[in-house]
């Protein structure tokens, strides 16, 4: 490879000397030419210079090419890892937020369950109290009805006894009078 580089440098130097000589000849003829010829000569010199520059470039070293390829792969991998790290960090942050929301939801659900239990207990106590009060009211109403019924029966019994007693007294008085009249006579 060193020999190739050396030969390419020597050929490049030879072409450079030849081109320099041509440039001197062209410069000497430049003043005696027309505008069109001058433009053609300038283009020819420019093409020669470009070919000379192209030939003076050394061929690419395979080791350097492999090194550059590996360096590019390393940079691409580093960029990929950076993107993955960023995405992983964002995902972890998002998971943390979701976990916090889930825990808050569980706390709220537990609080709602506790409130529902307390409400159910107070509702059951209120229902029991209402039933007990209704039962007491029903018992009082039943007792009142029984007392009124007994009072009516008592009054009716008293009235019946009083009526019977009056009837009995009247019948007894009539019987006694009739017996007396029968024994002693009606005028007495």
VENFENGI-V811270 format. One line per field, one symbol per residue. ss: DSSP state (H for helix, E for strand, L for the rest). psi: psi as a letter, one per 40 degrees, with the letter a starting at -180 (. if undefined). burial: I if it has 9 or more other C-alpha atoms within 8 Angstrom, else O. Layout:
BEGIN
ss->???
psi->???
burial->???
END
This chain:
BEGIN
ss->LHHHHHHHHHHHHHHHHHHHHHHHHHHHHHLLLLHHHHHHHHHHHHHHHHHHHHHHLLLLLHHHHHHHHHHHHHHHHHHHHHHHHHHHHHHHHHHHHHHHHHHHHHHHHHHHHHHHHHHHHHHHHHHHHHHHHHHHHHHHHHHHHHHHHHHHHHHHHHHHHHHHHHHHHHHHHHHHHHHHHHHHLLLL
psi->ddddddddddddddddddddddddddddeddeiidddddddddddddddddddddehiihhddddddddddddddddddddddddddddddddddddddddddddddddddddddddddddddddddddddddddddddddddddddddddddddddddddddddddddddddddddddddddeide.
burial->OOOOIOOIIOOIOOIIOOIOOOIOOIOOOOOOOOOOOIOOIOOOIOOIIOOIOOIIOOOOOOOOIOOOOOOOOOOOOOOOOOOOOOOOOOOOOOOOOOOOOOOOOOOOOOOOOOOOOOOOOOOOOOOOOOOOOOOOOOOOOOOOOOOOOOOOOOOOOOOOOOOOOOOOOOOOOOOOOOOIIOOOOOOO
END
